[in-house]
Amino acid sequence: MIVERTECAACKGTAFTSIARIDSREIVACQNCGFQFAKKFDTDTINKSYQNEYYPSPDAPRMDEWNLKNTEVWQSLCNDVTGAAPSVSSLLDIGAGTGGFLMEFQKKIPLAKLNAVESSSNAREFVSNKIPAVQFFTDLPSSEEFDVISLLQTMEHLEEPDLLCKKIFTALNTGGLFLLTVPNTAFLKHLWKKKENTLCYGNPTHLQFFGTRPLEKMLRDAGFKRITRIVKMEKGNAAFSRRFIQYLARFFGVSSELRYIAFKS
């Protein structure tokens, strides 16, 4: 099915400039705020990509391989949460995927109640086998229920990210924390690589393309007031020089990923 958007999710503008046509997607930039998104796309093509590339079966080896490859990333994100909110009794991970973040969070805070939203039945089965205690939701509750809600490399896949941010604000407990990561349109590699060859634009399931300003506006419009972009030197096994370069890229806003924490105060 062909879907065509008529307004910008960040500012509700209706005038756009076309910047790329990649696979089934027509990618535009809002002339008012600069936010980039897929104005026109084919949902059938996107659904096939999800099935083939992400979660082909509940026992696909690539799912364990993905979790192992990204263990240090999940641990870093857990530290971001516990550093900002030491006391967490409940967490909801939206777009839980292979459950890597949930697994590491369980190790970090064993008594926290873990919840998830995940559209893929194969991924849900995989996560349930790994963490039987996880409770799955089909949608967010319309009242305060969670201390932490995480949305990791997921918002770029959504048709209406602004509406989800508002739902997340509602579902968080007062004082609750929203952890968000998205690909960064200001990533330096985008300057010399064709858009279709980058992880940000080239992924056929990506519908939204975030920079700092539109993303922070979307969070403010949802009700968040304490919004912090995470900039830090990572720990881990990587060489110091690599970690320092990553830190500089984050500091200047040109890293591959934008990472935010926002509080419901």
PyMOL commands that set and color helices and strands:
alter all, ss='L'
color gray80, all
select helices_A, chain A and resi 43-54+61-69+71-84+100-108+121-130+155-157+161-171+188-191+195-197+199-202+212-222+240-251
alter helices_A, ss='H'
color red, helices_A
select strands_A, chain A and resi 2-4+16-22+25-30+36-42+90-94+113-117+135-136+146-152+172-183+208-209+226-229+257-263
alter strands_A, ss='S'
color yellow, strands_A
deselect
rebuild
show_as cartoon
